[in-house]
Amino acid sequence: MKSIVAALNAQVIQDAGTPFLWDVVVIDSRKLRSAAGSVFIAMKGARLDSHAYLESVYQAGVRNFIVENHAVSQININLFAGANILAVESGVKALQTLATLHRDKFTYPIVAITGSNGKTIVKEWLAHVLKSHLALVKNPKSYNSQVGVPLSVLHMHAQHNYGIFEAGISEPNEMLNLADILKPNLGILTLIGEAHSEGFSSNLHKLQEKSRLFVCCQKVLFGSDQALVAEYFSGLNQNLQASNLPQKYYCWSNHNPTADFYIEVEIAQKHTVLRYKDIS
């Protein structure tokens, strides 16, 4: 109990004297499959407050709970005999912390994908190409948000040897949360477009925020056919060179033969031919 309390910076509301288990993390009472080893994290969102389902989850057999501070005064402890209950400032942050602890158990490579559009398509395509060679773990569907990414990371297990995760943001200062969870080795930027622009002052601002995902990456792949993206990552490479550090950002292109990875596309009547040239 002490270690998880410290990790979450939590307040102990009730200590049942049993281990605080979080083998299975549940945030939606409708998706509870097994109570054994489960922890239910209650969160207050813009449209729903899952603290309303604490009693039904308890009745289903769950005995480990994380609630938010604002709801503590509303909880009747007498209804939760034998349950461990911790209180935190944010259920989302608690979920992210548990995902970080879980991710740190594994050392296999992680690919992280971001961009305005195309994240899910690229992730699924890569998974399809690699599935016969690697034991992959990835986001289900497009679980790429502040909640979706940690839930996806909790699917990592010892039988896997490679992870491919997409990450999306809609506001500044969100991406570092996901980068801290994923700690990716390889990064991929799809493209920068107008999707989810409301929270950013410009496309450059959006690019800067999204590229925070790549802080821990050894290599990052981006498309250089977008002038803004090409200029931005070229500048980062120049900064690395000025510090006598190796190149980190590699570009691909359909139009520029001098790109690190040049792809010629020939569309025929019944098929498409891709000719790939690596000049790195």
Disulfide bonds with the S-S distance in Angstrom:
none
